[in-house]
Amino acid sequence: VQLQASGGGLVQPGGSLRLSCRTSGFVFDEYTIGWFRQAPGKEREFVSAISRYNSNSYYADSVKCRFTISKDNAKNTVYLQMNSLKPEDTAVYYCAASRGLYSGNYYHRITAYDYWGQGTLVTVSS
């Protein structure tokens, strides 16, 4: 099982980035994919998730209306479009896969996820 996050970089406040999470080694349609982030000195926190089958999307309050999660089943890839970026969005972003079938809020929990990828660093600074 592999999850590979990419697309991070340095961007100015107000700018945009699109992160990708390319997956392999499991049946993509049977997993909910989530994005988490961890800023220096802080705990890892939930950002967004997209559910298996019906593609329901979930967002942390801090990113609603700025970030959009989507997936391409043909490419086994999940995307996180990040707009109107703020300095407080600076963090290492991780993608993760959950086999469980839970209510929406449960996907905010780190423990809901079975597999994790390496992170990609997003720095928002002028």
N, C-alpha and C positions, 0 to 999 in steps of 0.2 A: 504494500500500500504506500502510495506516495502522494503528497500534496505539495505543490511547488508554487509559492507566492512570488510575484514579480510586479514590477511597475512603480516601485517607490522611487523617491528622488527628492531633490530640493526644489521647492516652489515658493513663490512669493504669496503673502496673504492675499486672499481673494482669488487665487488661481485654482486650477483643477489638475487632478491626476486620475488615472484609471488603473486600479490594481487588478491583476489576474491571479486566479488560483487554478492551476492545471492539475488534474487528478488522474491517477492510474492505479490499477491493481484491485479495484472493487467495482461493483455495479453502481454506476453513478446515480441512476434514477432511484436507487433505494436508500440514498443518504441525504439528509439535510446538511447543507454547508453553511458554516458560520464564519464571520470575521471578528476577530478580537484585536485589541491593541494594548501595548504596554509602554507607557512613558517612563523615562528615567526616574527611579525612586518611587514608582507607583505600582499598584497591583494591576494585573492584566484585567481588562474590562471588555464587556460585550460591545460590539459595534452594530452588527447586522447579521441576519441569517435569511436563507431562502429554503423553503421546505421541499422535501421530495414530493413527487407526484403532482401536487397542485400548485407548486411554486408560490405559496404564500410568503410574503416578505415581512420581516420584523426589523425594527430599528431602535437603537438607544435614543432617548429623548435629545441627547446632545447633538445628534447628527440628522435627525428628521428634517426633511425638506431640503437638505444639502447633499446627502448621499443617496445613491440608488444602487440596489443590488439586482443582478440579473444572471441568467445562466444560459449556456449553449450546450444542450444535451449532445449534439453531434460532436462537439469538441471536448466533452467532459470537463468543462471549464466554467468557473463562476467569476463574475466581474464585480468590482465595486467602483462605481463612478463617484468621485469625490469633488464636489464643487464648493465654491465660496470657502475655501480652506482658511483656517485660523491657526495662529501659533499654537494654540492648545490642542490642535490635532496632531502635533508632532509626536511620533511614537514609532515603535516597531509594530507592524501589522502582521497578524498571523491568520491563516485560514485553517479550519478544522472540519471534520466530518463526523456526523452523528447518525448512527443506525437506528436510534430509538424513535418511537412515535409518541410525541409529547404534546401537551398544550403549548401554545405559542411562547408564553413567558418562560417556560422551562429552558428554552434554547438560549436564554441569557446566561445560563450557568455553565461554567467551565466543565463541570462534571458530566454534562450532557453529551460530551463529545468523546469519540473513541480514537480518532487519529488526528494528528497535528502536523502541519508543515513547518518549515523554517520561516522566519519572518523576513519582511522587507521594510526597510527604513523609509519613513516619510518625514521630511523636515520642512516645516513651514516657517520661513523667515525672510525678512527683507535684507 
